[in-house]
Amino acid sequence: HAHLGFDGSGSPLPFTLSTLFVDSACPIGSPDMDVLQMLTIALCSIAMVASTRSDVSEGTCLLQTERGKRLQARTSLKPDRNVLQWRVSGPKAGDTIDGTLKVSMDPSDPDSPDLVLQVQMILAETQPAPNGPILVHCGGPSSGASCGARVAKSSPGHYKGYDVWSITQRGMQGNNLTLLCDSNTDSMLPETCGLGGCKVSDFTTCDCALPDGTPQIGEIWADVDPRKESDVRTMFEKMSDWGMKTAKCYTSEKWQIEGKCGKKWNFLDYVGTQYLAQDIDVFRKAIGADKMSVYGYSYGTYVGAVYATVFPENIHRIVLDGNMSPWPQKNQQALGDAEANDKAIAKLLLDCRADPARCSLSNAEEEYMAVVEMAHQGKLTARTKSGAVFPLTVGMLMAYLQMKYTSNTGLGFPQCTQTLAKLSPNNTNQTARSETVGMILDGFCVVKGVPTWYDYDVCVGPGQTMAQEGQALGDTYFEQCAIWGVDQAGLYRVEDALGRWRANKEKFGDAGVAALIGDIAGYSFWPATATPNAPMVRASVPVLVVGNLFDTATGYTWSQQMRQAFSKGALLTWQGVGHTMPRAGNPNNYDPVAIEKCQALVREYMQNGTLPQDGHTCHSTKPVPVGL
């Protein structure tokens, strides 16, 4: 619509930008400055070509605009305040500063609503930071804005010379719009229940709580007998009804956000990692950085790999520690989690066999199998307040073990063997066995800090209310399901899901099958249509991939696959247990000298860009403690 002409001498005629916006479906009172900037440069360049004036250049055009001057002046200390605002004025080198980042819900649609996300940065002691900015994502995906500060303070040598920052990504606690239900307003403790006993709906009013009769689920577990088809079918049918049939959660008014033109947008459609990658790059531009480094732990490896795939030209250095699969398929994740948990149990039992004098189990493999069989038969029980006998399921037993052996310090292994010894049929102290069952149930079956199994004769917890309930062990799982439900391709009917379970139930042990069911139930029936990112692969990016040989949450196979996806990178293997490489200096590490040597290789890459030899293995020098 703009009419740009030239007079007889070749000089550009005056023009106006206002007509550029008259045909917009949603009139904009103040045109976006980035759009104006690009138009100004383009029009100025046309004038340059038409006039053949040698003293006019794109750089000159850029500098002739106030926006161009501000663009050149952007730094971590002085970001673009239209996008990134620090809560302090005049931040200085070395400060820890909090702020907010404004992003578009859908970066491809200017009419979509704006979102405000929490961010935090520790400024390097030297400004500008010699190594530039580095995003630290601690996984979850509930990693929040304070993640980077915690990590940088515990490993200062790694992060020297960086502006270390983290983000509370879309939907996580701390932002205005959060995925989880609110225990303060949504959860409740019933005074009485109906004749059939208490149900999930007696404890919560949240639209996203699970339906009555649905067993509790968590990350890589479900409160069922993983070998019993009737239990598994009920789990899948209930989750399918929740996600596909009633869609009460997906259609909740909470998620319907009005855009700039009055159109409604469903927030659950825009929480995927592809959008997080866009948000990270918005931050990079806001501080005027040419490059961005990333250190990702667990799900943070997925974040880093997606960012490197979408914006490879913007990567400085990237470390992926405890890797998720680079292939965004729901089936891939379920099978990988099953394999990882079976390997963890195998490592625990083999270490006990190798050093029986230090193991809390007299015959580790036999006692483990006997405890699991007791759970299958409903013989691991505790008494409720009413005197009822309450059983511990195989699924919840596996959930307890998983949460303990995930510790990368190695201290979870003795906790596992000590608990198994108390549950073992070899233990003649029935009171101790019952108390141990009660301890596990107390950790998962909790609403508003009250053990529901004991007070109400029913196990209801955060894996059903989808709220933080003051639990010691359980998790809500809703945040993970919301992200992975849209990140990964794969939509299944109940019969499809049962077919996957039947095809794999004999391939895996009880820990593996329990993990498989938790994954399938959690996000295979997710109501939002998937927005999967591309498979993560960039040959040009020199990624340092770090994998624990016996990682229980993200199996070592995924680290191998991630290395294959980034062919210019290197794989560094730690012969350890638990999830992600232990940080150096942690007094609880079981093999501190070997861990420090391995972390030194990571530090060398982060400070100087020198990758370790591809395939280097950091040897453990001490056995993992297994009890007593």
Phi, psi and omega in degrees: 000335181287137181250110181248117179236179182225143177277182185298335181273357180092003179279142181292141176280156177299150177213167179233148178266350188298326182289349179293342188248003187289335182266006181296138178294336179233096185306138182248122182293319180233102185306145181302130185293329178294321178295314178300321180299312181296319179296319180298315179297316182297314181293321178295322180294322176299316179299322181297314181293315184294324184273344183054032178276126183284346184266005178251128180223167178299321178298320178298316179301317181298316184287342180284353180252147177297324179298319179297320179294319179292323180301316181291336185268355183295135175212177175298325179285328182228078182280176173290108186289347174289342184242314185236123180235122173278150182275359177240150176263141179063051178298151184239162177307136179089350181286152167257121188233141178255153179196186179231144180243125178265125180228163176269136179304315175238103184300341181273354183231111183293346179276351184289158182293158172272147174241148178243120184246147180277138177224159176215145180221138167260115182285140177298155180293336176248131179238136357293154184300126182303325181262002179078193180276150174224126173277130173248122177240119187272006176097202178118263026273020183281007174309129184250187184295338181274357183303311184299321180296317180298313184293315183296324180289331180275340180225065187297329181294327179293321192256011178299132178084005178252148161274107187267124181223159176218164184228141168273102190289171185310128175087355183271160182301133182115334174272167181294321181250114186240150183287322186290151168289165184252115181300328182293323185252334185260327184270155181204163177246113184291144175283322176218163176233169182289180183299329180278003181095175183286147179237170179303317183293346175285346186249354184204149174248006185290136180297336184260006174293156181286154181294158176304140179088356179275125176297157179291142175235158177211186181292112177068036172197162174212145186278064181220172168274111187291350178262353188259113187297325180296322176295315183293318180298315179301317179302310183293320180296317179295318180290327176293318177299317181298316186272320191256323188272300183278324180050031181301321180291310185298325182269003180304142180300336181304326187267354184273105186250132182275133179274189186291338182252008180095351178290145179267139179238139177268116184304324183296342177280351190231034180250004185289169184291333176300321178288325176298320177301319177297319180296321178299319181287332172299318178297315180304314180294323183296332179259008175069027183271135175287324186230158177227133171261158181220135167239113182245132174252137173057237176303335175299336174292325177295316178301310181297319182291322177294316179299317180293330178285319183281322184234059185299329182289347183261000185275133171262291175223151183212130177241127179243112192239111182082072200274139166279168180292137177282001182252109189282074179229133181301319181296323178300316182292318181298314180292322179296319178294321179298313180298317183297319182287326174295320179296324179295316177297318179299317179298316179301312183289323179292322177294325176294319179296323182289333182220067186299333181293336182258359183265142180286348178258134182288323175222091196304309186292317180295317181291322177300312181296324179292320178295316180297320179295322176299321178293319177302322184272001180073027184260000173263104190224165173217159181267136176277177179300326181280354181095000180289151177272122185244122185271151171265124181281162175299319181301317180286327174299315179294325177298318178298312181298317181299316183293335178276312185282359175287342179299125181277359174283342184092352183288344179288333180299309178296329176296321178296311183292324178295319178292317179298323179296323179289329179275345186298144174297343176289342178277115182276356180272093183296327180296316179297322179295314180296320179296324179292318175301315179299322178298318179292314179299322178300328183284336186248320187268078189221133169227126181052038177080001183255131179288106185292326180299322184279314185278332188235003179061029178209143178267103172237135183206192185298336177286000174238318179283343181059035177225152174288118189247018182075026183284152178271333187233318187292172178217160184284324178071346186295321180297315178298316182296322180296320181285308184290333179298328178259336180290327191247139179283151178131113178234133190227143166279169178301317182293326176297315181295318177297323177298320177295320179295313181298322183290340187240352187295334178268348179279335187240158173283184183296322178296318180292317181292321177299319178295318179301315182293318179300318179294312182298313182294324188291313188226003176286340179250023184298135188287332181283140177293137185297145171235064190293140172286165178292154171308138186280112179199127173210111183292338188273349188263121181278081184275139169264112180260124182245128181226136170277132183299328182239043178293131187267338183259323176230103189300153182301330178304323180293326176295320176298318179294322179295320176298320179296327181290329180245084192292344178272359184270196180217146177257125177245123185248132173254128182282045187245182181248173177080186189255122182070160180290136178296146176284145177292146177090354177288118184295346180271354180299136181279344182221065192297324182293314180295323180293320179297320178296320180290318179294333178297327177291322175295317180298321180297319178294315184294327183272324187238354179079012182270111178286144172292167177303132181300127181090007180295135178247129174272113185282134172284144182246354179227148179287153175289132177295138185236013175145187180058000000 
